[in-house]
C-alpha cells in the first residue's frame, strides 16, 4: 500500500496539490515571516502555488497579512516576487 502524500491548498487560487509543488511561507514564534526552502521550520505555514499569477495577486492583495493576522513587511513580498516560476 502506497503512503498518501500530504496535500496543501494555495492561499490565493485555492488549488490543491502535493505540498512539494508549493512555496511555503512560515511565521515563527518570534513573529518573523520568511520563505521556507527546506520545509523543516516550525511555525504557522501558508502555501502559494508559485504561478506568476498567484504570486502577483498575493502581493497586490497583501494576502499574507490576512493569513498571518499581522502586518507583513515589503521585504517579504519582494522576496516572494523573486520566487515566481
N, C-alpha and C positions, 0 to 999 in steps of 0.2 A: 504494500500500500504506500503510495507516494505521499510525502508530507505536504500539507497545504501551505502555500506561500502567503505571507501577510499582505493584505490588500489595504491600500490607503486611498483617500479622496482628495482631489485638488481643491484648495480653498477658493479658487476663482471659478473654474468651469464645472466643478463637481464631478469630474470624470474619475472613475475608479480604475485602479490598476495595481500591479505589483509595486511594492514600495521602492524597489530598486530603480523604477522609472521616474522618480520624483526628486526634486530638490527639497531638502529638509531644512527648515528654519527652526532654531531652538532658542527658547528663553530660559536661561538657567536660574538658579535660586538667588543669584545676585542681581537679577533683572537685566542682564546683558543678553542681547539678541544677536545671533550670528548664523551664518550658513554652516551647516554641518556636513563636512565632506566625508568623514569616516563613518557616520551613522552610529556612533558609540556614546555620544554625550547624553547626560541626564538632563531632564527638564521638560518643559511643555513644548511639544512639537507641532509644527504646521507644515503641510506638504503642498508644493506647487509643481504642476506637471512639467514645467520647463519650456513649454512652447513660447515663442516670442509674444504671441497674442496674450497669453495668460500673465506673463511677466509684466508686459506693458499695462495691462488692466490692473494688476496688483499694485503697481507703482502709482498709477493715476488715481485709483480709489483709496489708496493707503490702507489696503485690506489687512495688513499685519497689525495696524493699530487696533482694529476691531477684534481680531483673533486673540491677540495677547493682552488686550484691555489696558494699553498704556501707549504713550507717545513713542513711536519708533523713529530713530534718527535718520536723517537723509543719507548718511553714510551706509546704513544697512540697505536702503533701497538702491543706492548706487552700486553696491557690491552685487546685489541681486540682478541688476540690469546687466552686469558683466557675465552672468551665468547663462544667458539665453542660448539655446542650441541652434 
